[in-house]
Amino acid sequence: MRKIVLIFVLSVLPNVFFGQSAFDKFDGQDDVTSVIVNKKMFEMMGSVKLENKDKDSQQYFNLIKKLDNLKVFTTSSTRVTSEMKASADRYMKVSGLEELMRINDGGKNIKIWVKSGSKDSQIKELLMFMEGTSKGNETVLMSLTGDFDLNEISVLTDKMRLPGGDELKKATKGKK
């Protein structure tokens, strides 16, 4: 019995740590710009009372209540780009994410993976890796977790002006 418990703990422990810190190594690096928003901030943003509730604002506030974490890392360093790419590939393989789409267009390489929820358009986690943004040789790695609908992403990208937001919008069009 003791061996079974030990084997279970040893097999689960790396996944717990890897899942929590797979991209945290990029936070604080000199060549990386990072934006990290945690659940507490989303809760605080979602509790703001709006006097002027237009449809987009209401959708935005409904969405942010469903989010847990947002991590966005951008870099122009080729060294960090290769580290980000390797980390994203490793994470994608061990986390059970499935590829949503891949775009290769004029020097831009974009990959978007998701972990689905109970419905086809429900997302538990979204991971985007983009090389060669509209700014040139910039690379973006974005991780978004929560319990949200894929069709709600365009509202988030508009309001928060996320790097790679236009590509995410394209990915959600027609995905009902």
N, C-alpha and C positions, 0 to 999 in steps of 0.2 A: 504494500500500500504506500509506503514511504517513497519508493522508487517512482511510482506512478505520479504522485503529487510533485515530486522533484522534476520529473520529465515534463509534466504539464507546465509548471512554473517557468522552467528554462525555455520551453518552446513558445510560450506566450510573451514573456518578458521582452525579447528583442523586437517583436512586432509592436508592442505598446510604445517603447522608446523610439523606434524608427518612425512610427506614425506621427508622433508628437514633434519630432525634431528633424524630420527629413530635410527640411529647407532652412531651418533656423541658423545653420552655419553661415548663410549668406547675409544674415542680419548683422550690421555693424562693420562689414568689410568696407575698406576705403573705396573700392571700385564699384560698389553696389549701392543703389538707391533703394530703400525699402519702405514699404507702407504696410503696417500691420494693424488690423482692427480686430479686437476681440469681442466676445459675446456681450460683455458688460457695456461696451460702447454702443453696440447695436441696440441693446435694451434701452439705453439712455436716449439714443436718437429716436427710437420708436415711441417713446413716451412723450415726445414733444407735441404740444397741442397747436394745431394750425388753425388760424382764423380764416385763411383763404384756401379752402380745400378744393383744388382742381383735381381732375381725374388722375393725371400723372403723379402728382404729389401724394395722393391717397394710395396709389399702387406702390409707390416707392416706400412709404411708411409701412404698408402691409408686408412688403417683401423683407425689409430689414429686421422685422420682428422674427423672421424665420431663419436668419443667418446666425452662425456661430463664430466663424473666423474668416478673415480675408487676409491673405498675405500676397503682396506683389513685390517682386524683386526685379530691378532693371539694371543692366550693365552694358558698357561698350567694350569691356575688356575681353579679349579672345580667350585668355586663360580661364576667367570666371564663366564665360559662355560654355566652354567645354565641361567645366565642373557642373554647371546647372543642367546641361543636357544629360550628363551621366546620372546625376541625382534624379532627374525626372524619369529617365528610362528605368532606373532601379525601382523607384517608388511605384511607378505604373505597374511593374511586374508583380510586386509583392502585395499591393493594396487591393487588387481585384478590380481595378478600373478597366473600363472598356473604351475603345476608341470611338469617339463621336464623329470626328472629321479630321481631315488632313488637307492642307492647302499648300501648294508650291506655286507662287506667282511672282515673277519678276524679282527674284532674290529674297522674297519673303517665304519662310518656311514656318507653317503654323500647325500645331497638333493640339487637339482638344480631346481630353478623356473625361469620362464621367463614371460615377458610381450611382446607379439608379435606385430609386425608392420603390414603393409598391406599385405605382403607375408608371407607364412608359416615359412620361414627361417629367416625373418627379425625380429630383436630384438630391443626393446626400452629399456628394462631393464633386467638384469640377476642378480640373487641372488643365492649364493652358501653358504651352511652351511656344514662344514665338521668336524666331531669329530674323533679323533684317527688317526692322519696323520702318514706317514711313520716314523716320528720322535718320535712316541709314543703317549703320551696323549695330544698332541697339538690340539687345536681347531682353525678353520679358518672360518671367516665370510667375504664374499666378495660381494660387490655390484658394478655393472658396468652399467652405463647408457649411452645412445647415440642413434644412428640409424645405426646399423651395421648388418651384416649377421652372423648367427650362425656359418657358415662354416669358417669364418675368425678368430675365436677365437684361433685356434691352433697357428697361426702366433704370436698373442699377447702373449700367454703363453710361447712360445719359447724365444722371444726377451726380455720380461720383467721378466722372471723366477718367475712367480707368484706362491705362495703357492696354491696347489690344481690344478695346471695347467695340470698335467697328467690326472686327472679325468675329467677336462673340455674337453680335447682332445678326450677322450673316448666318451663323450656325443655328440660330434659333428660328429663323424664318422658315415656315413650313413644317416645323416639328411640333405637331399638335398631338 
